[in-house]
Amino acid sequence: MFSTSLIILGIRAAQLLFAIIIMGLTAFVAHWYNVDTMSSSPSQINWLLAVSIITILSVLYLEISSRFMARLSHPLVAFALEVCNVIFNFSGFVALSVFMSRLLFCRGSVCHSAQASIAFGAIEFLLWTGSAILTGKELANSGALASLKFPMPRRGSKAASSGPEMKQEQAA
């Protein structure tokens, strides 16, 4: 069976590839809006373009920091970055798909580029979800969560009760 780090590396390569594809497609659509129409590009296109740039920067940070600068890499930061990318990619492709569903007409290469960016955005979301699950699993198994010290109130202590003190009735 493949090691988890090899699987994560393959996922990262796919994330980078799809981010570059999404960036090209959404930049084409944004350019068309800015040049050929009387309005600026929709915010949904701009957001998916920004998400692709965030994805590229995230992949570079996650791979370079863990391999070459281990002091800058922390497992909780990596997990938080992956979860943020899951949220960003989900919001990006859903917002664009809702925008596209409300258009009166859609034809030509611009329309097909926007539709393709929705499909690649959904794939990117699934890739980030998978890598976040694998990273979270590794995080839980490595004991990195045990290093966090959360104050846990003891049973029966006054700190455990969140409400006002109640009088206890004596059972007779």
C-alpha positions as CSV (number, residue, x, y, z in Angstrom):
1,M,0.0,0.0,0.0
2,F,1.2,3.5,-0.7
3,S,2.3,5.7,2.1
4,T,0.2,8.7,3.0
5,S,2.9,11.2,2.1
6,L,3.0,9.8,-1.4
7,I,-0.7,10.0,-1.7
8,I,-0.7,13.6,-0.4
9,L,2.1,14.5,-2.9
10,G,-0.1,13.2,-5.7
11,I,-3.1,15.2,-4.4
12,R,-1.0,18.3,-4.2
13,A,0.2,17.9,-7.8
14,A,-3.4,17.6,-8.9
15,Q,-4.5,20.6,-6.8
16,L,-1.8,22.7,-8.4
17,L,-2.7,21.6,-11.9
18,F,-6.4,22.2,-11.4
19,A,-5.7,25.6,-9.8
20,I,-3.7,26.7,-12.8
21,I,-6.5,25.5,-15.1
22,I,-9.1,27.3,-13.1
23,M,-7.0,30.4,-13.1
24,G,-6.7,30.4,-16.9
25,L,-10.4,29.7,-17.4
26,T,-11.6,32.4,-15.0
27,A,-9.0,34.9,-16.2
28,F,-10.3,34.4,-19.7
29,V,-13.9,35.0,-18.6
30,A,-12.9,38.0,-16.5
31,H,-11.0,39.5,-19.4
32,W,-13.9,39.0,-21.8
33,Y,-16.2,40.9,-19.4
34,N,-13.7,43.7,-18.8
35,V,-12.9,44.2,-22.5
36,D,-16.0,43.1,-24.6
37,T,-18.9,44.2,-22.4
38,M,-19.9,47.4,-20.8
39,S,-19.7,46.0,-17.3
40,S,-16.9,44.6,-15.1
41,S,-16.5,40.9,-14.5
42,P,-18.9,39.4,-11.9
43,S,-17.7,39.0,-8.4
44,Q,-18.2,35.2,-8.7
45,I,-15.7,35.0,-11.5
46,N,-13.3,37.2,-9.5
47,W,-13.7,35.1,-6.4
48,L,-12.9,31.9,-8.2
49,L,-9.9,33.6,-9.7
50,A,-8.7,34.7,-6.3
51,V,-9.4,31.2,-4.9
52,S,-7.1,29.7,-7.6
53,I,-4.3,32.0,-6.6
54,I,-4.9,31.2,-2.9
55,T,-4.7,27.5,-3.8
56,I,-1.4,27.9,-5.6
57,L,0.1,29.8,-2.7
58,S,-1.3,27.2,-0.2
59,V,0.1,24.3,-2.1
60,L,3.5,26.0,-2.3
61,Y,3.5,26.7,1.4
62,L,2.4,23.3,2.4
63,E,4.9,21.5,0.3
64,I,7.9,23.8,0.6
65,S,7.5,24.4,4.4
66,S,7.1,20.8,5.3
67,R,10.0,19.6,3.2
68,F,12.6,22.3,3.3
69,M,11.7,24.6,6.2
70,A,10.4,22.3,8.9
71,R,10.6,25.1,11.5
72,L,8.0,27.1,9.6
73,S,5.6,24.2,9.3
74,H,3.1,23.3,12.0
75,P,0.6,20.5,11.6
76,L,-2.3,22.6,13.0
77,V,-1.5,25.5,10.6
78,A,-1.4,23.1,7.7
79,F,-4.7,21.5,8.7
80,A,-6.3,25.0,9.2
81,L,-5.0,26.1,5.8
82,E,-6.5,22.9,4.2
83,V,-9.9,23.5,5.8
84,C,-9.9,27.1,4.6
85,N,-9.1,26.0,1.1
86,V,-12.0,23.5,1.3
87,I,-14.4,26.4,2.3
88,F,-13.0,28.8,-0.3
89,N,-13.2,26.3,-3.2
90,F,-16.7,25.2,-2.2
91,S,-17.9,28.8,-2.0
92,G,-16.2,29.6,-5.3
93,F,-17.7,26.9,-7.5
94,V,-21.1,27.1,-5.9
95,A,-21.3,30.9,-6.3
96,L,-20.3,30.7,-9.9
97,S,-22.8,27.8,-10.6
98,V,-25.6,29.8,-9.1
99,F,-24.6,32.9,-11.2
100,M,-24.5,30.8,-14.3
101,S,-27.9,29.2,-13.6
102,R,-29.5,32.6,-13.5
103,L,-28.1,33.9,-16.9
104,L,-30.7,34.4,-19.6
105,F,-28.4,33.0,-22.3
106,C,-25.0,31.4,-22.3
107,R,-23.1,30.6,-25.5
108,G,-19.7,30.6,-27.0
109,S,-16.3,30.0,-25.6
110,V,-16.8,32.4,-22.7
111,C,-19.8,30.4,-21.5
112,H,-18.0,27.1,-21.9
113,S,-15.0,28.4,-20.1
114,A,-17.1,29.5,-17.1
115,Q,-18.9,26.1,-17.1
116,A,-15.5,24.3,-17.2
117,S,-14.2,26.4,-14.3
118,I,-17.3,25.3,-12.3
119,A,-16.5,21.6,-13.0
120,F,-12.8,22.0,-12.2
121,G,-13.7,24.0,-9.1
122,A,-15.8,21.1,-7.9
123,I,-12.9,18.7,-8.5
124,E,-10.6,21.1,-6.6
125,F,-13.0,21.1,-3.7
126,L,-13.0,17.3,-3.6
127,L,-9.2,17.2,-3.7
128,W,-8.9,19.7,-0.8
129,T,-11.5,17.8,1.1
130,G,-9.6,14.5,0.6
131,S,-6.3,16.1,1.6
132,A,-7.9,17.7,4.7
133,I,-9.3,14.4,5.8
134,L,-5.9,12.7,5.3
135,T,-4.1,15.5,7.1
136,G,-6.6,15.5,10.0
137,K,-6.2,11.7,10.3
138,E,-2.5,12.1,10.5
139,L,-2.8,14.9,12.9
140,A,-5.0,12.8,15.2
141,N,-2.8,9.8,15.0
142,S,0.5,11.7,15.6
143,G,-0.6,13.1,18.9
144,A,-0.1,16.7,17.9
145,L,-3.5,17.5,19.4
146,A,-2.3,16.1,22.8
147,S,0.3,18.9,22.9
148,L,-2.5,21.4,23.2
149,K,-3.4,22.0,26.8
150,F,-7.0,22.9,27.2
151,P,-8.1,23.5,30.8
152,M,-10.7,20.9,31.6
153,P,-12.7,21.5,34.8
154,R,-12.9,18.6,37.2
155,R,-16.2,17.0,38.1
156,G,-17.7,18.5,41.1
157,S,-15.6,21.6,41.1
158,K,-17.2,25.0,41.1
159,A,-15.7,25.8,37.7
160,A,-17.7,23.0,36.1
161,S,-21.0,24.7,36.8
162,S,-21.9,27.5,34.5
163,G,-25.0,28.7,36.3
164,P,-25.7,30.1,39.8
165,E,-25.4,28.0,42.8
166,M,-28.5,25.9,43.6
167,K,-29.6,24.8,47.0
168,Q,-29.7,21.1,47.4
169,E,-32.9,19.7,48.9
170,Q,-32.4,17.1,51.6
171,A,-34.2,13.9,50.9
172,A,-36.0,12.6,54.0
